Amino acid sequence: MSDTLHNYRHSNREEPSMSEIVVIARLQAKHGRGPELLQLFSELAPQVLDSEPGTLRYAFYVEPDSDPLRVTVVEKYASRAAHEAHGTGVLTAYLPQLLDLLDGAPDIVELRQAPLAVSVGEAEAARLSI
């Protein structure tokens, strides 16, 4: 193998821990409530980032031109304990308001990184994870 190629599992300097958890949550706002939902997340996100060091990623995406608004939240936690801490942390104060803004329950999927064995350069290896 060339010096510029590395096995993905060994080349990423911040090698993903097998205990890291990624959560994808898809939420549908009630009709006309999208701006309120985004405002709620604007208030919640800084508090989560400040008080939950095990929350490694907390990113919000909207589907363009969705009406009512559809939001996807990409969350990454350092461990199962960090994920559980999120569920019992500052989010709990916002939960009643959040549920009032949603049209139905969130669609939540929990993921773990696939143990790929691919040979790529260091820069490419970083692009293989969230």
N, C-alpha and C positions, 0 to 999 in steps of 0.2 A: 504494500500500500504506500502511496506517495506521502511525503511529509506534510503535504497540504490537505490531505484527506484524513478524516478521523471517524471512528465509530461514533455514531450519534450519542450513545449512552455514556461515552467517556469524553467527548470533546466539549460539551457544554460546561463552561466554568461554573455556572450556577446549576449544577446537575439537578434535574427535578427529583424530588423525593417521591418515593412510591406512596407516601402517606398524603401527598398533596391532593386536594379535591377541587375540581372545577364544577361549578353549578351554572346552568343556563336556565334562566327563568323568563318565560314569555308571558306578558301581561297585556290585557285588553282593557283600555279605559272605557268607562261608560260614555255614551254619546254626549259630546259637549264638555266632558270633564278632563280631556287630555292636558290642557294647560295647568289645571290644578294638580294632576298627577306629576307633571314635570316639576312643579314648584315644590311638592312634597319631597321628591327625590333630591332637589337642590338643597333642601334643608337637611335631609337625612345623610346624604353621602359624606359631607365633611365630618360629621359626628362619628360615623362608622370608621372612617379612615383614621381619625384622631384617637378613638378609644379601643380599636380592635387591631393590634399589631399583627395578629395572625391572618388578617384579611389582606391578602397580597394583591388582589385585583378586584375592583368594584366599578365596572364600566357599564354605561347605559347607551343603548342604541335605539333609534326609532325607525320604523318602516316609513319611508317617504310617502307622502300623500295618503297615509292610512287615515280613514275616518270611519269610526272612531280610532283614535290613536292606539297603535300597537308598539309596545316597548319590550326590548330584550335586554336583560341584565346578565352580564358575564361576571361571575364571581369566582375568585380563586382563593383557597384557604390553605394554610401551611399544614394543617392536620385536621383530623376528625374533631378534636377538641376545639380548634379555632372555628370550625363550621358550627358546632353546637353553641359556642359562645356568641356567635352572630345571632342565632335564633333566640337567645335570652338577653341580648344586649339592648342597645338604644332602639333597635327596630321595634321592640315591644311597645314602646310609647307611641309609635306611628302606626301600628297595625290596625287599630279601629278605623282611622281615617283612610289608610291605604285600601282596606277592604271595601269601604264605602265608595271609593273611586273606581273600583274594578268591576267589569262586567264578567262575572264568573271567577272561578278559582284560577290562580296562576298555573301555567303548565311548567313544571320544574323537572329538570333532568340533571342527575348527578353523574359526573364523568371522572375517570382516572386516565392519566396519560398512557397511551398504548406503548408497550415496550418494543419499539422498532429497533432493528439492527441495520441501519443504513450508514453508508460511508459518505460523509459530506464534510465540507470545510467548516471551520468554527463559526463563521458568519452565518452560514446556512443553518447550522445546528440551532442557533438561537431563534430562527424563524419557525422551527418545528414545535414550538410550545407557546402557550398563551402567557 
